Amino acid sequence: MKKSLIPSFSLLALSMMLAAAPALAEEVEAYRETKLGLYVTATEAHELMQKNDRAVLIDVRDPIEIKFTGFAEPTDIHVPWVLADRDNFDEEAKTWPMVKNSDFEAQVRTEIEALGVAEDDPIIVMCRSGATRSAPAADVITEMGYSNVYSMTDGFEGGKLDEGDSQGVRAVDGWRNSGLPWGYEINPDVAWRPAG
């Protein structure tokens, strides 16, 4: 069953929150390329997972983002690449800044090892739109010794509409807009929890 789009105002608020990280935004183009040069769309990722039961899907979005936009049902691992810094409201940007998850590598390593992922198993990394988070996260996983790491180019939400009443809303392609299995319920066995 295909889910309907969430209200535009929620997407706008979330987009504003995530856009408040100028250092990350400046590096968007550089982050589109990965060291391995392996990329899949959401549809291709789903097909790969259907053909190879060893394929692993890692979601690197902030938990708040997932709460309001949804969760891909076959997600195996959830470890955020960046997190909203709830303790430091940015008055100028009128939102909370995004900061890198300093424990990302250790947390991903723990989860990958718990699943028994082999060095050559397909690992698919997904963020919101396939730009600033999935590619650098894929590079970190590659540096950990994994040789088949893909960045999902259209992410969970996909691209923005170019025209119409919902112009700017992420409703083109991506996991959520491609008819792939997703929902608002988050698998408690996969949900990320902060250390401590």
N, C-alpha and C positions, 0 to 999 in steps of 0.2 A: 504494500500500500504506500503510495507516494505521499509524503508529508507536505503540507502547505507551508508557504514562506512565513517566517515570523514577521511581526509588524516592522515596518520601515524604521520607526523611531528607535527600536531596540538595536537594529543593525547600525543605525547612524551613531548611536551612543557608543556602541562597542567599537566601531571604526575609529571614532575620535579617541577613545582610550588607547587603542593599539597604535594609532598614528602619533602618539605623543612621545615617541622615542626617536628624536632626531638622529642620534648616532646610528641607530638601526636603519632608519629610512634612507640615510645617505648611502648606505651600503647595499641597497636592494639589488642593483644591477650586478654587482660583484657576486652576490650570494646566489644568483640564478645558476651559476656553473658550479659543478662539483669536481672533486679530484678524479673520481672514476668516470664521470660523464655519463652516468646511468640515470635515465629519467622515464617516468611513466605518468600517464594521465590517471585520473581516478578510475575510469573504466578499464584501462589496461591493468592497473593494480588489482582490481577485483578479479579480472580474468586470470592473472598470474596466481592469485590466491586460490582460485577454483582449480587450476591445473596442478599446483604444487602445494601440498598440505604442509610443507616445511616453510613456506613463505610467512614472514612475520610483518605485521602492520604496527608501526610505532607512531603515536600521536604526540606531537611536541607543543601543543597549544596550552595556554594558561587554563586552569580549571574553571575560572569565571567565564571565560570565552566559551568553553564547552557547555557549561550550564545553560547559557542563553542561545547557543546556535545548534547544539546537538552533538551526537557521538556516533561514529561509525561502528556498527554492531560487531564486525569481526576484529576490532582493535585488540591486539595482544598485549601491548605495553603503552602506558601513558606516563611520560616524563616531560614536563615543560622545559622548553629551551630558555624562555624568559618568563618572568612573573611580574604582575603588577605590584609595585612597591606601595602597599597600603599605608605605610607609616609616613610617607613624604608627598603630600599633595603638592602639585606644581601649580602655583597661583597663576603664572603667566599662560601656561597651556590649558589651564582649567580642568586638569585631570591628574591621575596618578601616573608616574613614569614607569616604564618597563625596564627591569634589570635582569641581567643574565642569571640563570640558575647556576650558581657556582658548583653545585653538586651534580650537574647534568651527567657528566661522564661516569662517575661512580654509580649513580642511580641506574643509568641505562645498562651498565655492565652487570650489575646485580640482577636486573630483570632478564637480560639476555641469557645469562648463565643459568638462572633458575628455569628457563624454558628449554635449556639444552640446545641452543641454536649453534649450528656448526659454522665454521668460518666462511664456507661457501654457500650457505643457505641465503635465499633472497630476503633482504630486509628492505621494507618500504617505509619511508619517513614522510609524514604528512603534517602540514601546518594549515593555516587558514587558506592561503592562496598560492602557496608554492614559491614564495620569494625569500623573505628574510630569515626564516627559521628552519625549514626542512633541509635546504641545501647545506648550510653550515653544520647542522646536526648530523647530516649524512657524512660529512667530512670527518667529524669527530669519531663516528662509529667506524669509518674506514681506517682511521688512524689506530683504532683499537685492534685491528687485524682482520676485519671482515671485508671480503672481496666482492660482494654482490649487493651493494647498498644503493638503492634508488631514491631519488627525490621525486615526490609527486608534484608535478608541475602546476596543477590546478587546485590542489589542496582540498580541504573539506568544503569550503564555500564557493570556490570558483571565481570567475571574473565578474566585473560590474556591468550592469546594463548601460548601454550608451544613450538610450533615449526613453521617452515615455514618462509616465507618472512616477515610476520607481527608478528613474535614472540614478545610477550610482550604487544601487543595491547589488550585492553579490548574488546573482541569480543565474549565472551562465556557467554551465559545466560544473566541475568540482564533484566531490562525493555526494553531497546533499542534493544537488540539482540533476544528477544523472540517473536517478531511479535506483540507486544502490541502497542496501540495507542500513538504515540509521534510525535514531530516535532520540528522545530527550532523556530517557532513562540511561544512567551510566552504570556499567557493570562494576559492582563493588570490588570484584577480584582484580580488576584492571586499574581502577581509579588511583591516581597519584595521591600520595599523602606526604606532607612535609616530614623530614627527618626530625626526630626529637620528640 
